[in-house]
Amino acid sequence: MEMQQVRYFLAVTRTLNFTRAAKECNVSQPSLTHAVRLLEEELGGELFRRERPHAQLTELGQRMLPLLQQCYDSALSAKSLATSIKGGDIGSLKIAMSWTIDLTMLMPYFVRLRRQFKYYELKLLRGTTSEVVEYMKNGEAELAIASTLGVTWERLEQWPLYTESFELVANNGHRLAGRSTVSLEDIRDESVLVRNYCEHAAPLADLLRRYGLNVSQGHELNSQHDLIVLLKQGFGVALAPRSETISSDLMRVSVTQLDLRRTVFLYGVAGRQRTTVATMIMKMLRAGVWSQRLN
């Protein structure tokens, strides 16, 4: 079945006349009639009763009409979508991010993309570092943003975006609130909320143990939302990247002796064709002045 045959069939159903249908489709009547007969042969019966001057739908034709109309409309929609994508009117971006990347850091770039495309579809995929890599390998994501992924894959490309320190986060009513800096000694007796979803959870815990902090007596969690709730309720303190947005009832402060920093990377897959949107956001992110966002 060809779309041209379907178009001719629909034209005859509208005009109920083969001559007028041929004129509407800008073809000769013999060509249109031949195409409709081929369609009838494929469907196994006559679609029209050819009664001059009108053509009437047979029972088969009546049953086929809504199905063929839907088929034709879907084909037109697909063609229109393809044209819009090729012309740059529609953009789609599939990007994976680790749980520790604050979306706020990326919003200015996503907003700029929205101004560039008439229709803009954004698909965000969150996960652990291993899940982020899988998203990239199986093609679910074109790009990824995360700290060190800790895997070796020869097709994985990376570009550093920004480097940041870790800071102490606690309830505004905490005894250390108002301090310009704190030391690790100041939090020796505190319950530390361990962010298991963080790429640096293990090295951070090792660092704290070297300074004599009993991390095993803290609380372990796998959600940023849970972290915020526990901090607000005074369940302890946490060490989080500088870029993480916190609520107004929480405070953050630099920790002396805490020599731990992380670099956040943009990841891509070498040799894989990228959409116009992915190429554009890559250029934006790599040219971004991230230091202003971290202040």
PESULGI-V490199 format. One line per field, one symbol per residue. phi: phi as a letter, one per 20 degrees, with the letter a starting at -180 (. if undefined). A space follows every 50 residues. Layout:
phi=???
//
This chain:
phi=.dffffffgfffffelbfffffffemcffgffffffffffffenrfecee dfedddffffffffgfffffffffffffffffffffenfdcccdcdcffe efggfeggfffffffecfccddddddrfffffffgffenfcecbcaegem cdbfeedbcfdbdbedcecbffeffefnffbcdfffdgeeeeeeefeefd ffffffffffeneeffeeddbcbfffgfffffemfqccdcfgfffcffec ccbfdfmeecccdededbdfnefdfgfffffgffffefeffffef
//
